[in-house]
Amino acid sequence: MDVPPVRHGDGMTSTPPSPRPRPGTASVSSTTTYETCPRRYRFAHVDRVPVDRAEAPVAWRMGTVVHAGLEAGFRHHQAVGTSTDLDHAVPAACAAVRTAWVDESMPDDPAELARAEATVADALRATRLAPTDILGVEHRFRAETDDGVTVTGISDLVVRTGPGAIEIRDHKVTRSVRTAEQLHGDLQLGIYGWLARRTWPGTDHVVVAHHYPLTRELVRVDLDDAWVDAAVTRLRTVAHRAAADTEFTPTPGDHCRWCVYRAHCDAAAT
């Protein structure tokens, strides 16, 4: 929108500064993408360039497959479970794994498919959780900061752990297990904790966790105010920078090797 000039008493005119661009929707993904490479951010969040999933690394797609199975299993348990045992949810979860295997254009490898099914089945059987304590599966968060940034996020699993207490779990399909000390300060967990507090304002205690289905480990850490404040400040700052950016200058580096927009970028590192 053009800003009309201001006429002064001496007959001179001047153009007032343009209003600061209002940031749109921000997420952990959009934040880290912009920090890594503004051009990748433009492809993903401004131009919304379509992505061929077959071009994504197989390990990433395997993660999506396992997530799909766990989502189906926890949803099934939430809907029809009668105890803390999730064994009954395994068939629905494995069916979801097989569907996702096709959707993600995974290799025609029966052994790897069986491994994915076993990973999901073992993770569910190792979990003890009352269905009534599941507050959300792939729960979609949405809240607004005081300066107008709309923050969104999808948490893999949100569970009630006691009166006024919840736990947010993020599935990580890797064998590189992080310690509680390493998780403290994590941007994603900090933002999800902030969103959870906004969603359930009566919550007094929030625990955030990484769930590792490959090793069946659950690493928990208590959320604190300083962590939340730092995460929200970082997200807000990047959201305002991205909203004001008109150049989206690329920052080539090792990350280009895994970029799904590599074919569209003339600055990709070789």
TIKOLTOR-406979 format. One record per residue (C-alpha): y, x, z; residue in three letters. Coordinates in nm, 4 decimals, m for minus. Layout:
// residues N
      north       east         up   semi
          Y          X          Z    ALA
...
//
This chain:
// residues 270
      north       east         up   semi
     0.0000     0.0000     0.0000    MET
     0.3430     0.1387    m0.0995    ASP
     0.5921     0.1802     0.1852    VAL
     0.9431     0.0531     0.0940    PRO
     1.2332     0.2999     0.1392    PRO
     1.4768     0.2578     0.4258    VAL
     1.8514     0.2397     0.3338    ARG
     2.0830     0.4133     0.5801    HIS
     2.4534     0.3425     0.6498    GLY
     2.5656     0.6475     0.4524    ASP
     2.4033     0.5119     0.1385    GLY
     2.1135     0.7557     0.1582    MET
     1.7562     0.6336     0.1536    THR
     1.4412     0.7766     0.2981    SER
     1.0766     0.6808     0.2949    THR
     0.9231     0.6287     0.6374    PRO
     0.5894     0.7950     0.7039    PRO
     0.2898     0.5960     0.5892    SER
     0.1021     0.4180     0.8673    PRO
    m0.1911     0.6137     1.0022    ARG
    m0.5084     0.5095     0.8186    PRO
    m0.7193     0.2852     1.0362    ARG
    m1.0704     0.4199     1.0806    PRO
    m1.3489     0.1871     0.9829    GLY
    m1.6955     0.1820     1.1288    THR
    m1.8238     0.5032     1.2832    ALA
    m2.1670     0.6081     1.4004    SER
    m2.3429     0.9184     1.5216    VAL
    m2.4730     0.9715     1.1682    SER
    m2.1296     0.9421     1.0055    SER
    m1.9843     1.1767     1.2687    THR
    m2.2372     1.4550     1.2249    THR
    m2.2352     1.4121     0.8471    THR
    m1.8581     1.4618     0.8301    TYR
    m1.8782     1.7606     1.0650    GLU
    m2.1459     1.9165     0.8457    THR
    m1.9815     1.8469     0.5089    CYS
    m1.6939     1.6083     0.4302    PRO
    m1.8152     1.5706     0.0736    ARG
    m2.1579     1.4593     0.1884    ARG
    m1.9755     1.2086     0.4107    TYR
    m1.7879     1.0780     0.1056    ARG
    m2.1105     1.0372    m0.0917    PHE
    m2.2831     0.8554     0.1967    ALA
    m2.0105     0.6534     0.3643    HIS
    m1.7289     0.6106     0.1113    VAL
    m1.8851     0.6075    m0.2362    ASP
    m2.2238     0.4954    m0.0980    ARG
    m2.4143     0.6808    m0.3660    VAL
    m2.7702     0.5418    m0.3920    PRO
    m3.0414     0.7751    m0.2676    VAL
    m3.3906     0.8118    m0.4081    ASP
    m3.6086     0.8355    m0.0987    ARG
    m3.8618     1.0401    m0.2928    ALA
    m3.6009     1.3188    m0.3020    GLU
    m3.5811     1.3376     0.0773    ALA
    m3.7994     1.6016     0.2488    PRO
    m4.1517     1.4773     0.3223    VAL
    m4.1065     1.5532     0.6926    ALA
    m3.8069     1.3197     0.7076    TRP
    m4.0022     1.0450     0.5355    ARG
    m4.2949     1.0974     0.7712    MET
    m4.0531     1.0397     1.0570    GLY
    m3.9478     0.7100     0.9009    THR
    m4.3124     0.6062     0.8639    VAL
    m4.3905     0.6770     1.2298    VAL
    m4.0733     0.4980     1.3394    HIS
    m4.1790     0.1916     1.1381    ALA
    m4.5172     0.1856     1.3090    GLY
    m4.3707     0.2198     1.6569    LEU
    m4.1134    m0.0488     1.5846    GLU
    m4.3846    m0.2922     1.4736    ALA
    m4.5998    m0.2105     1.7751    GLY
    m4.3236    m0.2596     2.0318    PHE
    m4.2026    m0.5778     1.8610    ARG
    m4.5559    m0.7177     1.8676    HIS
    m4.5911    m0.6308     2.2355    HIS
    m4.2536    m0.7871     2.3164    GLN
    m4.3549    m1.1077     2.1391    ALA
    m4.7125    m1.1612     2.2597    VAL
    m4.7960    m0.8974     2.5222    GLY
    m4.9293    m1.0148     2.8578    THR
    m4.9626    m0.6876     3.0489    SER
    m4.8366    m0.3303     3.0426    THR
    m5.1176    m0.2311     2.8026    ASP
    m5.0110    m0.1877     2.4377    LEU
    m5.3564    m0.1430     2.2854    ASP
    m5.3366    m0.4942     2.1374    HIS
    m5.0305    m0.3858     1.9336    ALA
    m5.2081    m0.1029     1.7504    VAL
    m5.3368    m0.3072     1.4483    PRO
    m4.9889    m0.4448     1.3734    ALA
    m4.8412    m0.0977     1.4131    ALA
    m5.0924     0.0656     1.1780    CYS
    m5.0354    m0.2051     0.9172    ALA
    m4.6633    m0.1225     0.9326    ALA
    m4.7437     0.2473     0.8893    VAL
    m4.9370     0.1741     0.5697    ARG
    m4.6538    m0.0396     0.4307    THR
    m4.3928     0.2240     0.5125    ALA
    m4.6124     0.4919     0.3546    TRP
    m4.5746     0.3138     0.0209    VAL
    m4.2078     0.2271     0.0718    ASP
    m4.1238     0.5907     0.1477    GLU
    m4.3075     0.7198    m0.1623    SER
    m4.5309     0.9383     0.0517    MET
    m4.7975     1.1574    m0.1142    PRO
    m5.1333     1.0043    m0.2013    ASP
    m5.3033     1.1801     0.0891    ASP
    m5.5479     0.9644     0.2930    PRO
    m5.5817     1.2334     0.5604    ALA
    m5.2063     1.2467     0.6223    GLU
    m5.1850     0.8673     0.6273    LEU
    m5.4656     0.8583     0.8845    ALA
    m5.2786     1.1180     1.0899    ARG
    m4.9658     0.9008     1.0876    ALA
    m5.1665     0.5977     1.2002    GLU
    m5.3311     0.7986     1.4782    ALA
    m4.9960     0.9327     1.5953    THR
    m4.8577     0.5809     1.6322    VAL
    m5.1739     0.4407     1.7886    ALA
    m5.1989     0.7226     2.0441    ASP
    m4.8302     0.6920     2.1361    ALA
    m4.8599     0.3186     2.1969    LEU
    m5.1795     0.3532     2.4006    ARG
    m5.0134     0.6194     2.6158    ALA
    m4.7236     0.3851     2.6986    THR
    m4.7264     0.1453     2.9909    ARG
    m4.4549    m0.1170     2.9570    LEU
    m4.4255    m0.4826     3.0544    ALA
    m4.3202    m0.6907     2.7517    PRO
    m4.0513    m0.8639     2.9590    THR
    m3.8902    m0.5262     3.0262    ASP
    m3.8227    m0.4640     2.6565    ILE
    m3.4542    m0.5414     2.6000    LEU
    m3.4431    m0.4303     2.2394    GLY
    m3.6506    m0.2756     1.9610    VAL
    m3.4397    m0.1091     1.6920    GLU
    m3.1534    m0.2644     1.8850    HIS
    m2.8289    m0.2870     1.6867    ARG
    m2.5250    m0.1928     1.8932    PHE
    m2.1640    m0.2636     1.8007    ARG
    m1.8518    m0.2075     2.0113    ALA
    m1.4899    m0.1051     1.9641    GLU
    m1.3018     0.1821     2.1268    THR
    m0.9561     0.1342     2.2759    ASP
    m0.7943     0.2857     1.9656    ASP
    m0.9723     0.0580     1.7184    GLY
    m1.2772     0.2554     1.6071    VAL
    m1.5761     0.0261     1.5593    THR
    m1.8853     0.2098     1.6785    VAL
    m2.2322     0.1108     1.5626    THR
    m2.5761     0.2424     1.6372    GLY
    m2.9431     0.1499     1.6313    ILE
    m3.1506     0.2460     1.9330    SER
    m3.5257     0.2768     1.8845    ASP
    m3.6125     0.1179     2.2180    LEU
    m3.4172    m0.0164     2.5157    VAL
    m3.6093    m0.1029     2.8314    VAL
    m3.5259    m0.2377     3.1759    ARG
    m3.6355     0.0028     3.4463    THR
    m3.5098    m0.1887     3.7505    GLY
    m3.2247    m0.4073     3.8754    PRO
    m2.9091    m0.2956     3.6953    GLY
    m3.0952    m0.0038     3.5349    ALA
    m3.1941     0.0567     3.1719    ILE
    m3.3460     0.3359     2.9680    GLU
    m3.2638     0.4123     2.6052    ILE
    m3.5407     0.5862     2.4138    ARG
    m3.5066     0.7674     2.0845    ASP
    m3.8271     0.8573     1.8992    HIS
    m3.8375     1.2148     1.7697    LYS
    m4.1227     1.2949     1.5309    VAL
    m4.1380     1.6669     1.5990    THR
    m4.3299     1.9092     1.8169    ARG
    m4.0071     2.0865     1.9152    SER
    m3.9647     1.9190     2.2524    VAL
    m3.6225     1.9571     2.4150    ARG
    m3.5856     1.9881     2.7895    THR
    m3.3718     1.7560     3.0014    ALA
    m3.1149     2.0359     3.0290    GLU
    m3.1030     2.0653     2.6498    GLN
    m3.0617     1.6893     2.6085    LEU
    m2.7637     1.6720     2.8435    HIS
    m2.4505     1.6390     2.6297    GLY
    m2.6371     1.5178     2.3195    ASP
    m2.3948     1.3182     2.1021    LEU
    m2.6407     1.0480     2.0003    GLN
    m2.7659     0.9782     2.3506    LEU
    m2.4121     0.9822     2.4896    GLY
    m2.2904     0.7278     2.2327    ILE
    m2.5934     0.5057     2.2805    TYR
    m2.5345     0.5156     2.6534    GLY
    m2.1717     0.4108     2.6035    TRP
    m2.2800     0.1292     2.3733    LEU
    m2.5396     0.0136     2.6237    ALA
    m2.2802    m0.0021     2.8995    ARG
    m2.0605    m0.2161     2.6731    ARG
    m2.3539    m0.4399     2.5810    THR
    m2.4860    m0.4858     2.9356    TRP
    m2.1719    m0.4462     3.1526    PRO
    m2.3614    m0.5126     3.4740    GLY
    m2.5685    m0.1971     3.4274    THR
    m2.5232     0.0547     3.7100    ASP
    m2.7707     0.3199     3.5996    HIS
    m2.8462     0.4382     3.2451    VAL
    m3.1181     0.6876     3.1592    VAL
    m3.1425     0.8253     2.8070    VAL
    m3.4597     0.9802     2.6730    ALA
    m3.6326     1.1435     2.3802    HIS
    m3.9803     1.0127     2.3119    HIS
    m4.2051     1.2569     2.1235    TYR
    m4.5003     1.0637     1.9739    PRO
    m4.6636     1.3813     1.8374    LEU
    m4.6976     1.5235     2.1882    THR
    m4.6791     1.1911     2.3774    ARG
    m4.4003     1.3279     2.5980    GLU
    m4.0967     1.1421     2.7301    LEU
    m3.8011     1.3580     2.8365    VAL
    m3.5497     1.1658     3.0500    ARG
    m3.2022     1.2493     3.1735    VAL
    m2.9446     1.0515     3.3712    ASP
    m2.6295     0.9616     3.1815    LEU
    m2.2982     1.0603     3.3443    ASP
    m1.9359     0.9677     3.2787    ASP
    m1.8286     1.3119     3.1583    ALA
    m2.1061     1.3133     2.8984    TRP
    m2.0091     0.9674     2.7743    VAL
    m1.6370     1.0510     2.7601    ASP
    m1.6998     1.3700     2.5623    ALA
    m1.9267     1.1909     2.3140    ALA
    m1.6818     0.9057     2.2534    VAL
    m1.3876     1.1468     2.2171    THR
    m1.5776     1.3508     1.9602    ARG
    m1.6741     1.0421     1.7587    LEU
    m1.3205     0.8976     1.7700    ARG
    m1.1636     1.2262     1.6642    THR
    m1.3922     1.2627     1.3638    VAL
    m1.3465     0.8966     1.2666    ALA
    m0.9677     0.9399     1.2507    HIS
    m0.9996     1.2664     1.0557    ARG
    m1.2341     1.1038     0.8037    ALA
    m1.0051     0.8008     0.7640    ALA
    m0.7096     1.0264     0.6815    ALA
    m0.9057     1.2561     0.4480    ASP
    m0.8347     1.2230     0.0763    THR
    m0.9987     1.5450    m0.0419    GLU
    m1.3386     1.5549     0.1323    PHE
    m1.3637     1.9286     0.0718    THR
    m1.7260     2.0451     0.0554    PRO
    m1.8584     2.3067     0.2959    THR
    m2.1582     2.4643     0.1177    PRO
    m2.4245     2.6255     0.3325    GLY
    m2.7917     2.6270     0.4236    ASP
    m2.7708     2.2526     0.4877    HIS
    m2.7345     2.2012     0.1112    CYS
    m3.1074     2.2684     0.0718    ARG
    m3.1871     1.9408     0.2475    TRP
    m2.8994     1.7323     0.1125    CYS
    m3.0126     1.4203    m0.0739    VAL
    m2.6834     1.4266    m0.2696    TYR
    m2.7379     1.7764    m0.4032    ARG
    m2.7759     1.6530    m0.7622    ALA
    m2.4329     1.4886    m0.7444    HIS
    m2.2470     1.7890    m0.6014    CYS
    m2.1097     2.0768    m0.8076    ASP
    m2.0450     2.2799    m0.4930    ALA
    m2.3994     2.2822    m0.3551    ALA
    m2.5118     2.6214    m0.2332    ALA
    m2.7952     2.7719    m0.4344    THR
//
